Amino acid sequence: MSERKVLNKYYPPDFDPSKIPKLKLPKDRQYVVRLMAPFNMRCKTCGEYIYKGKKFNARKETVQNELYLGLPIFRFYIKCTRCLAEITFKTDPENTDYAMEHGATRNFQAEKLIEEEEKKIQQEREEEELNNPMKVLENRTRDSKMEMEVLENLQELKELNQRQAQVDFEGMLDKYKEMERRQREREKEEDERETKEMLDRALVKRLRDSDSEEETEDAKDQSRKPTADKPTDILTTDENTGPQGSSSVGVKKQKVESWERSVGGLGGKGALGSLVVRKKPADSACKPAAAAPRQAVDTQTGAGAAKPESSTASNGQPVATQNGSSLSLLGAYTDSDDSNSD
């Protein structure tokens, strides 16, 4: 494989390049090349449209006796995709474009024709001005006059449009700015209102949470408090006292205080004590009869342990004593029970 990469070739000593025969080819020979349509065209035979960029297998040849600044001009032969008619076009290096020759017409060529016409007129004018200075002055005067006429016509058209439209542009802009300002204020007010509502909802929720917490705390405190809220409930509650006398005395004192708060003093003349009517003895003969049983009771209970008792009449009804009311008897009875239990 080393002979494929040689840099120096061997020339024999008797080598003569003039003796090498030259290949004679015709100057108008054609080559097959692959190209794309350089512009939009329409076939004259069948009317088929051939768009720019469509690929063809074309034949290429050099145009004889046509040069532009020493550059050769090439001609291309293609066939219509529908009727197979031959279409030819060649290069145009002067305009850096392609020129249509035969078999089809170029589409959208009106603008190009107008440009070519304007370019031709401009070239003729420049040639005239180059040789005639007065022609230059005339052309400038005519151009300035035409420009003034164009400006006057334009101003007239503007005034006519303003009269017909009757649109106040300044007022329209001011109105638009006012609408934008109101829109911004409205959006700002809506944002503030939504923020206030959110804060109010959060505050109400917080207050509800605090109220529920206070209610739960109150319920816990009430459950911890003793159940003997009524003063009379202490009479029905059981006593859980110890063997010491001080505890029993405290309990007794507590019962007496609660009783006095509810119905008054035991021996005093309170509101409830006035409700009990004392029964007066009918004659003096009843006094010794009532005193005899009392003395008997005193002898039985002993000195210093005097207890109030009620005497019964001959008809079997109880009679209250003069020393206290029925409520005081009830209080003394409960005190005696407490002392017995002690």
C-alpha positions as CSV (number, residue, x, y, z in Angstrom):
1,M,0.0,0.0,0.0
2,S,3.0,2.3,0.2
3,E,3.0,3.0,-3.6
4,R,-0.3,4.7,-3.2
5,K,1.2,7.5,-1.1
6,V,4.3,8.4,-3.1
7,L,5.2,12.0,-3.4
8,N,7.8,11.8,-6.2
9,K,7.1,10.1,-9.5
10,Y,9.7,8.6,-11.8
11,Y,10.3,10.3,-15.1
12,P,12.5,8.4,-17.5
13,P,15.5,10.3,-19.1
14,D,13.9,10.2,-22.5
15,F,10.5,11.6,-21.4
16,D,9.0,14.2,-23.7
17,P,5.7,15.7,-22.8
18,S,5.0,17.0,-26.3
19,K,4.8,13.5,-27.5
20,I,1.8,12.8,-25.3
21,P,-1.4,12.9,-27.4
22,K,-4.0,15.4,-26.4
23,L,-7.7,14.6,-26.0
24,K,-9.7,16.6,-28.5
25,L,-13.2,17.4,-27.1
26,P,-15.8,19.7,-28.7
27,K,-16.1,23.1,-27.1
28,D,-19.9,22.9,-26.9
29,R,-19.8,19.5,-25.1
30,Q,-22.5,19.0,-22.5
31,Y,-22.3,17.6,-18.9
32,V,-25.0,16.1,-16.8
33,V,-25.3,18.0,-13.5
34,R,-27.7,17.9,-10.6
35,L,-29.3,21.3,-9.9
36,M,-32.3,23.1,-8.4
37,A,-34.7,25.5,-10.2
38,P,-33.4,29.0,-9.5
39,F,-36.8,30.7,-9.7
40,N,-40.5,30.0,-10.1
41,M,-41.6,29.2,-13.6
42,R,-44.5,27.9,-15.6
43,C,-44.3,25.6,-18.6
44,K,-45.6,27.0,-21.8
45,T,-46.7,23.6,-23.2
46,C,-48.9,22.2,-20.3
47,G,-49.1,25.1,-17.9
48,E,-47.4,23.1,-15.0
49,Y,-45.9,25.3,-12.3
50,I,-42.3,24.5,-11.4
51,Y,-41.4,26.1,-8.0
52,K,-38.0,27.4,-6.9
53,G,-35.8,24.7,-5.3
54,K,-37.1,21.7,-7.3
55,K,-34.3,19.3,-8.2
56,F,-33.5,18.3,-11.8
57,N,-30.9,16.2,-13.7
58,A,-29.9,18.9,-16.1
59,R,-27.5,19.2,-19.0
60,K,-24.9,21.9,-18.8
61,E,-23.0,23.6,-21.7
62,T,-20.9,26.7,-22.2
63,V,-22.5,29.4,-24.3
64,Q,-20.3,30.2,-27.3
65,N,-19.2,33.8,-28.1
66,E,-20.7,35.2,-24.9
67,L,-18.6,36.5,-22.1
68,Y,-19.1,39.1,-19.3
69,L,-15.9,40.6,-18.1
70,G,-14.1,37.4,-19.1
71,L,-16.6,35.2,-17.2
72,P,-18.2,32.4,-19.3
73,I,-21.9,32.0,-19.4
74,F,-23.5,28.6,-18.9
75,R,-26.8,27.2,-20.3
76,F,-28.9,24.5,-18.6
77,Y,-31.5,22.2,-20.1
78,I,-34.2,20.7,-18.0
79,K,-37.5,18.9,-18.7
80,C,-41.0,19.6,-17.5
81,T,-42.2,17.3,-14.8
82,R,-45.5,16.8,-16.4
83,C,-45.1,16.9,-20.2
84,L,-41.3,16.4,-20.5
85,A,-41.0,19.5,-22.6
86,E,-37.5,21.0,-22.8
87,I,-36.9,24.2,-20.8
88,T,-33.6,26.2,-21.0
89,F,-32.2,29.1,-19.0
90,K,-28.7,30.5,-18.6
91,T,-26.6,32.4,-16.1
92,D,-26.7,36.3,-15.9
93,P,-23.5,37.4,-14.1
94,E,-24.2,41.0,-14.8
95,N,-27.3,40.9,-12.5
96,T,-26.1,37.9,-10.4
97,D,-29.2,36.1,-11.5
98,Y,-30.5,33.6,-14.1
99,A,-32.2,34.5,-17.4
100,M,-35.1,32.5,-18.9
101,E,-34.6,31.5,-22.5
102,H,-37.1,28.9,-23.8
103,G,-39.9,26.6,-22.9
104,A,-41.3,28.5,-19.8
105,T,-42.2,31.9,-18.4
106,R,-40.8,33.3,-15.2
107,N,-43.3,34.1,-12.5
108,F,-43.2,37.2,-10.2
109,Q,-41.0,39.0,-12.7
110,A,-43.0,42.3,-12.7
111,E,-41.0,43.8,-9.9
112,K,-37.8,42.9,-11.5
113,L,-38.9,44.5,-14.8
114,I,-39.8,47.7,-13.0
115,E,-36.4,47.8,-11.3
116,E,-34.6,47.3,-14.6
117,E,-36.6,50.1,-16.1
118,E,-35.8,52.5,-13.3
119,K,-32.2,51.6,-13.5
120,K,-32.2,52.3,-17.2
121,I,-33.8,55.7,-16.8
122,Q,-31.3,56.6,-14.1
123,Q,-28.3,55.6,-16.3
124,E,-29.7,57.8,-19.2
125,R,-30.1,60.8,-16.8
126,E,-26.6,60.5,-15.5
127,E,-25.2,60.4,-19.1
128,E,-27.1,63.6,-19.9
129,E,-25.9,65.4,-16.8
130,L,-22.4,64.4,-17.4
131,N,-22.1,66.3,-20.7
132,N,-24.6,69.2,-20.1
133,P,-24.3,71.3,-16.9
134,M,-27.5,73.2,-17.6
135,K,-29.4,69.9,-17.6
136,V,-28.1,69.3,-14.1
137,L,-29.6,72.6,-12.9
138,E,-32.9,71.9,-14.6
139,N,-33.1,68.5,-13.1
140,R,-32.4,69.8,-9.6
141,T,-35.0,72.6,-9.9
142,R,-37.6,70.1,-11.1
143,D,-36.7,67.7,-8.3
144,S,-37.1,70.4,-5.6
145,K,-40.4,71.6,-7.1
146,M,-41.7,68.1,-7.2
147,E,-40.7,67.5,-3.6
148,M,-42.5,70.6,-2.4
149,E,-45.6,69.5,-4.3
150,V,-45.4,66.1,-2.6
151,L,-45.1,67.7,0.8
152,E,-48.1,70.0,0.2
153,N,-50.2,67.1,-1.0
154,L,-49.3,65.1,2.1
155,Q,-50.2,68.0,4.4
156,E,-53.6,68.4,2.7
157,L,-54.3,64.7,3.1
158,K,-53.5,64.9,6.8
159,E,-55.8,67.9,7.3
160,L,-58.6,66.1,5.4
161,N,-58.2,63.0,7.5
162,Q,-58.3,65.0,10.7
163,R,-61.5,66.9,9.6
164,Q,-63.2,63.6,8.6
165,A,-62.1,61.6,11.6
166,Q,-62.5,64.3,14.2
167,V,-60.3,62.4,16.6
168,D,-58.6,64.2,19.5
169,F,-55.4,62.2,20.0
170,E,-54.4,64.2,23.1
171,G,-57.8,63.6,24.7
172,M,-57.7,60.0,23.7
173,L,-54.3,59.5,25.3
174,D,-55.4,61.4,28.5
175,K,-58.5,59.2,28.7
176,Y,-56.5,56.1,28.3
177,K,-54.1,57.2,31.1
178,E,-57.1,57.9,33.3
179,M,-58.5,54.5,32.7
180,E,-55.2,52.9,33.5
181,R,-55.0,54.9,36.8
182,R,-58.5,53.9,37.8
183,Q,-57.7,50.3,37.0
184,R,-54.6,50.4,39.2
185,E,-56.6,52.0,42.0
186,R,-59.4,49.4,41.7
187,E,-56.8,46.6,41.8
188,K,-55.2,48.2,44.8
189,E,-58.5,48.5,46.7
190,E,-59.4,44.9,45.9
191,D,-56.0,43.7,47.2
192,E,-56.4,45.7,50.4
193,R,-60.0,44.4,50.9
194,E,-58.9,40.8,50.4
195,T,-56.0,41.3,52.8
196,K,-58.3,42.8,55.5
197,E,-60.8,39.9,55.1
198,M,-58.0,37.4,55.5
199,L,-56.8,39.1,58.6
200,D,-60.4,39.3,60.1
201,R,-60.8,35.6,59.4
202,A,-57.5,34.8,61.1
203,L,-58.5,36.9,64.1
204,V,-61.9,35.3,64.4
205,K,-60.3,31.9,64.2
206,R,-57.8,32.8,66.9
207,L,-60.5,34.1,69.2
208,R,-62.5,31.0,68.7
209,D,-59.5,28.9,69.5
210,S,-58.8,31.0,72.7
211,D,-62.5,30.7,73.8
212,S,-62.4,26.9,73.3
213,E,-59.2,26.7,75.3
214,E,-60.7,28.8,78.1
215,E,-63.8,26.6,78.1
216,T,-61.8,23.5,78.4
217,E,-59.7,25.1,81.2
218,D,-62.9,26.1,83.1
219,A,-64.3,22.6,82.7
220,K,-61.1,21.2,84.1
221,D,-61.2,23.6,87.1
222,Q,-64.9,22.8,87.8
223,S,-64.1,19.1,87.7
224,R,-61.3,19.7,90.2
225,K,-63.6,21.6,92.6
226,P,-65.6,19.7,95.4
227,T,-69.1,18.7,94.4
228,A,-70.7,20.1,97.6
229,D,-71.7,23.4,96.1
230,K,-75.0,23.7,97.9
231,P,-74.9,24.5,101.7
232,T,-77.4,21.8,102.5
233,D,-75.4,19.1,100.7
234,I,-72.9,19.0,103.5
235,L,-75.6,17.5,105.8
236,T,-75.9,14.5,103.5
237,T,-72.2,13.9,102.8
238,D,-70.3,11.3,104.7
239,E,-67.5,12.4,107.0
240,N,-64.1,11.1,106.3
241,T,-62.3,12.3,109.4
242,G,-59.3,10.9,111.2
243,P,-59.0,9.8,114.8
244,Q,-57.8,13.2,115.9
245,G,-60.2,15.6,117.5
246,S,-58.9,18.7,115.7
247,S,-60.2,17.3,112.3
248,S,-63.7,16.6,113.7
249,V,-63.8,20.1,115.2
250,G,-62.9,21.7,111.9
251,V,-65.6,19.7,110.1
252,K,-68.2,20.6,112.6
253,K,-67.2,24.3,112.4
254,Q,-67.5,24.1,108.6
255,K,-71.0,22.6,108.8
256,V,-72.1,25.3,111.2
257,E,-70.8,28.1,109.0
258,S,-72.5,26.7,105.9
259,W,-75.7,26.3,107.8
260,E,-75.7,29.8,109.1
261,R,-75.0,31.2,105.6
262,S,-78.0,29.3,104.2
263,V,-80.7,29.7,106.9
264,G,-79.2,31.9,109.6
265,G,-78.0,31.3,113.1
266,L,-79.2,28.4,115.1
267,G,-80.2,30.3,118.2
268,G,-80.8,33.7,116.8
269,K,-84.0,35.2,115.6
270,G,-83.4,35.1,111.9
271,A,-85.9,35.2,109.0
272,L,-86.5,31.5,109.2
273,G,-86.6,31.5,113.0
274,S,-89.6,33.8,113.0
275,L,-91.6,31.3,110.9
276,V,-91.8,28.9,113.9
277,V,-94.6,29.9,116.3
278,R,-94.1,29.1,119.9
279,K,-97.0,27.6,121.8
280,K,-97.8,29.4,125.1
281,P,-98.9,27.3,128.1
282,A,-102.7,27.6,129.0
283,D,-102.2,27.9,132.7
284,S,-99.6,27.7,135.4
285,A,-100.4,24.1,136.2
286,C,-98.7,23.0,133.0
287,K,-95.4,24.4,134.1
288,P,-94.6,21.9,136.9
289,A,-95.7,19.1,134.5
290,A,-93.3,20.2,131.9
291,A,-90.5,20.7,134.4
292,A,-90.7,17.3,135.9
293,P,-89.7,15.4,132.8
294,R,-86.9,17.8,132.2
295,Q,-85.4,17.1,135.6
296,A,-85.7,13.4,135.0
297,V,-83.8,13.8,131.7
298,D,-81.1,15.9,133.4
299,T,-80.6,13.2,136.0
300,Q,-80.2,10.6,133.3
301,T,-77.8,12.5,131.1
302,G,-75.8,14.0,133.9
303,A,-74.8,17.6,134.8
304,G,-73.5,19.8,132.1
305,A,-75.2,17.8,129.3
306,A,-78.5,19.5,128.9
307,K,-80.4,18.7,125.8
308,P,-83.5,20.4,124.5
309,E,-86.5,18.1,124.2
310,S,-90.1,18.5,123.4
311,S,-93.1,17.6,125.5
312,T,-96.2,16.0,124.3
313,A,-99.7,17.2,125.2
314,S,-102.5,15.0,126.1
315,N,-103.7,15.0,122.5
316,G,-100.4,13.5,121.3
317,Q,-99.1,16.7,119.4
318,P,-95.5,17.8,120.0
319,V,-95.0,21.1,121.7
320,A,-91.9,23.3,121.1
321,T,-89.8,24.5,124.0
322,Q,-89.3,28.1,124.8
323,N,-85.5,28.1,124.6
324,G,-85.2,27.5,120.8
325,S,-87.0,26.9,117.5
326,S,-87.5,23.7,115.7
327,L,-84.5,24.6,113.4
328,S,-82.3,25.0,116.5
329,L,-83.4,21.5,117.7
330,L,-82.5,20.1,114.3
331,G,-79.0,21.7,114.5
332,A,-78.5,20.4,118.0
333,Y,-79.6,17.0,116.9
334,T,-77.0,16.9,114.2
335,D,-74.3,18.2,116.6
336,S,-75.1,15.4,119.0
337,D,-74.7,12.9,116.1
338,D,-71.3,14.3,115.3
339,S,-70.2,14.1,118.9
340,N,-71.3,10.5,119.2
341,S,-69.5,9.6,116.1
342,D,-66.4,11.3,117.5
